[in-house]
Amino acid sequence: MLMRFGLPVVFVFAAVLPLVVGGWDAFLTIVWAKALPVLGIILLLQAGQVSFGHAMFFAVGAYTAGFVIRGMGGGDLFIALLAAIVASVIAGLLVGVFVVRYRYIFFAMFNLAFSMVLFSLLEKFIHITGGSDGLSIPRPEVVGLAMERANYEYVLYYLSLIILVLCLYGVHRFLDSPLGHTLKAIKTNETRIEYLGLSPRVVLLIAYVISAFLAGLGGALVAVFQGIATPEYAYWVRSGEFVFVAILGGTGNVFGALAGSFVYEYIRALATAYVGDTWQLTLGIVLLVIILFAPSGLVGLLDEVRGYLNRARGYDKGERRDGVKSGTKGGDGQ
């Protein structure tokens, strides 16, 4: 129900918003882009596995897009994004073949280790990556057209929105497929999957590559929007941020990626503006409140409220029905 009606409503509202209210397009472009790696985290969490190293694919996508654009002397936006997708999928396959052999804390820590190795390489190879200063990315052309900054940002806004909507729907369909149900079964009873003749490692590897694709695409979109890719993209704090946002939004529904990304970026923007360097404290308090009072996340809280309202509405209808019946009996008795 939420996917059938909620996704079109979100898309239409987001598509019209920049035309009605100015100043939101830059903020929301970052929200759309960062929701993609969070969606990848949510996908892996369906199997009970959490990755504290998915920032490596975020960085792979960002740097690949940057290298392609710089190498082509400006290049084209879509070619850069396609290259980022290919690089992220290959990286996800290479790393995934190794990490899907492990579960839980080992799965999380091996991902973290790979991410920190990439972070170190990006910082050390200064002449290639720009070191800690990052890789400057010139504004690319869009299907052969050179655009001013304002028009370029509008293109990225709508492109990021379309990509996010397609990915939300695609992951939802994947989780509702036999392969998706098998992925969820890894969390509950992996041995039973093997008895059915299926390979949990292969299923988890497929999900892992998809999550790497989502993270890499999100990283590329952020990089071409901000015009820079830095080693910080691969740092463990960035990976922790993605996990934070997934928990904040809710891991039981793909919409948790969108809800969590929006709330996280909005709170961070407000906290940075009003409380300066203590914005992490504000976000920490928000997460504690969510864990204590809404452990299923923002989307889960919304489902609980909707269920409560439906039950209350059904109870009221039942009371009215009983009242009518009792009134009718009283009339007959008279």
C-alpha positions, 0 to 999 in steps of 0.5 A, spaced: 500 500 500 505 504 501 509 503 495 503 503 491 500 510 493 506 513 497 512 512 491 507 516 486 505 521 491 513 523 493 515 523 486 510 528 484 511 532 490 518 532 489 518 534 482 513 540 483 517 543 489 522 546 486 518 550 481 513 552 487 519 553 493 526 555 491 532 554 495 530 546 496 533 543 490 540 543 492 539 540 499 534 535 496 539 533 491 544 531 496 538 527 500 536 523 494 543 521 492 545 519 499 538 515 500 541 510 495 547 507 499 542 507 505 538 503 501 543 498 500 544 498 507 537 496 508 537 491 503 543 487 506 540 488 513 534 483 510 539 478 511 541 480 518 548 483 515 550 490 517 556 493 513 561 498 516 565 499 510 560 501 504 563 507 504 568 504 500 563 503 494 561 510 495 568 513 494 569 508 488 563 511 484 565 518 486 572 517 484 571 513 478 566 519 475 571 524 477 577 520 473 572 519 467 570 527 467 577 529 468 580 524 463 575 526 457 576 534 459 569 535 461 566 529 459 559 527 459 555 526 465 551 520 463 558 517 461 561 518 468 555 515 471 555 509 467 563 508 469 561 509 476 556 504 476 561 499 472 566 500 477 562 499 483 559 493 481 566 490 479 568 492 486 562 489 489 563 483 486 571 482 488 570 484 495 563 480 496 566 474 493 570 474 500 566 477 505 559 473 504 563 467 507 562 471 513 556 473 518 555 478 523 560 481 526 566 478 522 562 481 516 561 488 518 569 488 520 571 485 514 567 490 510 570 496 515 577 493 513 577 493 506 574 500 506 579 503 511 585 500 506 581 504 500 581 510 504 589 510 506 590 509 498 586 515 496 590 519 501 597 516 500 597 516 492 597 524 492 599 525 485 593 521 482 587 522 487 589 529 490 590 526 497 587 529 503 585 535 499 581 531 494 579 530 487 577 536 483 571 535 478 569 540 473 562 540 471 561 535 465 556 536 459 549 533 459 548 529 453 553 534 449 550 540 452 554 545 457 550 548 462 550 554 467 551 552 474 543 553 476 541 549 470 546 544 471 543 543 478 536 542 476 538 537 471 541 533 477 536 534 482 531 531 477 536 526 475 537 524 482 530 523 484 528 519 478 534 514 479 532 514 487 524 512 485 526 507 480 531 504 485 526 504 491 521 500 486 526 496 484 529 494 491 522 493 493 520 488 487 527 484 489 525 483 496 518 481 494 521 476 489 523 469 491 530 471 491 528 476 496 525 472 500 531 467 500 535 473 502 530 474 508 531 467 510 538 467 511 537 471 517 532 466 520 535 459 518 540 459 513 541 451 514 534 450 511 536 454 505 542 449 504 537 443 505 533 446 499 539 446 494 540 453 494 546 457 496 546 462 501 553 465 499 550 466 492 544 469 494 548 474 499 553 476 494 547 478 489 544 482 494 551 485 496 553 487 489 546 490 488 548 494 494 555 496 492 551 498 485 547 503 489 552 506 494 557 507 488 551 511 484 550 515 490 557 517 491 557 519 483 551 523 484 554 527 490 561 528 487 558 531 480 554 535 484 559 538 489 564 538 484 569 534 488 571 527 491 575 526 497 578 520 501 573 522 507 568 518 502 571 512 504 572 513 511 569 509 516 565 515 519 561 515 512 559 508 513 557 509 520 553 514 517 549 510 512 548 505 518 545 510 522 540 513 517 538 506 515 536 505 523 533 512 523 528 511 517 527 504 519 530 497 516 523 494 515 521 498 508 525 501 503 522 508 504 526 508 510 532 510 506 528 516 504 525 518 510 532 517 514 536 521 509 531 527 509 531 527 517 538 526 517 540 531 513 535 536 515 537 535 522 544 536 521 543 542 517 539 545 522 544 543 528 550 546 524 546 552 523 544 553 530 549 549 535 555 549 530 560 543 532 555 540 537 551 537 531 553 530 532 550 531 539 544 533 536 543 527 532 546 522 537 540 524 541 535 523 536 537 516 534 537 515 542 530 517 542 528 513 535 531 507 538 527 508 545 520 510 543 520 507 535 525 501 534 522 500 528 524 507 525 520 513 522 517 509 517 515 503 522 512 509 527 508 511 521 505 504 520 504 503 527 500 510 528 496 508 521 495 501 524 492 504 531 488 509 527 485 503 523 483 499 529 480 505 533 476 507 526 474 499 526 472 500 534 468 506 533 464 503 527 463 496 531 460 501 537 455 504 532 453 497 529 452 495 536 448 501 538 444 500 532 442 493 534 441 494 541 436 500 539 432 496 534 431 491 539 429 496 544 424 499 539 421 492 538 420 490 545 416 497 546 
